[in-house]
Amino acid sequence: MKASQGSIGRVFIIRLEDGDKVPSCLEDFARTQHISHAQVVLIGGIEGGQVVVGPRQSREYPPEPVLIPLDGAHEVAGVGIITPDESGNPKLHIHAALGRMGKTTTGCLRPGVNTWIVGEAVMYEILGAKAIRRFDEKTQFSLLQPE
């Protein structure tokens, strides 16, 4: 295990509007606010896009992602972490549970999903932490690397 200590800086309450794409709209917000590290909590509605729901084989490298397209509006509750990539750009790794008509899909929103009517997020800036996302050749993922 590796860790980096920080403290809470600014806290933003954010309204995502119909059609805003997650995660890019939250990464864009972080960039404009000069936020490099943050925690994000997301609730609201999602419609369209794809969710990663796991690899086809657990120990195959690089993993082949299983993508599920979202059909219709879903309720969403998610949590993620923003850290800079190797170029210094804020990247949001966010997982969420998405519900529709009594069924739930849980997965990573990295491929992108669209806000349905409204999404609400709280972004907690983390000051003083040292972490970056570095590309890992074996997994083909950009993995969190606390320093």
N, C-alpha and C positions, 0 to 999 in steps of 0.2 A: 504494500500500500504506500502511496505517496500523497502528500498533502501540502497545501500552502495556506497560510493564515491571512485573512483580510478583515476589513470592517465594513459595515453598511454605510454607504454614502447617500446619494440622492435616491428618492423613491418616486416612481412615476406611475400614475394611474392612466391607462391608455385605452381609448375606444377605437377598435378596429371597425371599419365600415364595410358594407356589403361589397364583396368582390376583392377586398384586400387579401393578398396572398401571404400565408404563413409558411415558412419562417422569414421570407425576404423582407416583409414590411417591418418586422421587429428588428431585424438586422440593420435595415436602413435607418430606423429611429435611433438605435444605439450609435450608429456611425455619426449621425447629425448631432447627437448629444455628447460625443466624445467619450462613450462608455466602452471600455474594453472587456470588462468582466461584470457579469450580472446573473441573477436568478430571475426567471420569468415564470409567472403563474398565469394560465389562460383558461377562461371559461367563455361559453357562448354557443354560437352556431357555426357549423362548417358544412359546406356543400361543394362537392367536386374535388378533384385531385386524387392523389394516391397516398396510401399509408404502407410503410414497410412493416410486415407482420412476422418477420423472422427469416432465417436462412432456410433453404430447401433441406440441406444436410447440416447438422450441428457442428461437425468437425471437418468440413471441407473448406480448403483455403485456396483462393479467396472465396468467401461465402457468396452463394448466389441468392440475392434477395427475393423474397416473395412479396410482390406488390398487389395490394387490393385496391381497386378503384372505388371511390365513394359514389354511391348512387342515391341522390336525394339528400335533404337536409338532415344533419346529425347534431345532437347535443355534444359538447366537447368539454372535457376537464383535463388540462395538461400542465406539465411542469418541465422546465428546461434550464439549461445553463448556457450563457454566452461567454465565449472566450475567443481571443484572436486566433486566426489561422497563421500560417507561416509568413504571410504577407502583411500581417497586422490588421486584417479585416475582421470585424466581429462576426462570429458564426454561432448560430443558435442550434443546439442539439436538444430537441424537445420530443417527449413521448406523451401520448394522450390516450384517454379512453373516449371513444366516440359511440354514442348510442342512438339507435333509431328503432322505433316500434318494438321495444323490449329486447332487442339484440345489441350486443356491444362488440366493437372491434377495438383492440388496443394495439398501438404500435408507434413507430417513429414517423413524424411529420416532415422529415427532411426533403422528400421529393416534392412537397408543396401541396397545400390544400387552400381552398378559398373560403373566406368568411361568408357566412350566410346571415344577412341582415346586420347582425352586430356581434362583435367579440369584445371581451373585456380582458385586459391584461394588467398585471402589476409587475413592474420591472424594478428589482432591487439592485442598485449599483453596488459592486464590491470593490472597495479601495484597498490597495496595498497587496493584493494577492498576486502571485507569480504563477501563471499557467498559460499554456499555448496548446493549440491543436496541431499535431504533427502527423503527416502522412505515414502510415505503416504499410510497408511493402507486402507483408504476409497477408494481412486482412483486407488491404485496400481501403481502410477506414482512416479518417483523420481523428486520431485518438488524443484525448486530454492528457497533457503532460504537466502536472504540477512541478514547480521547481523549488 
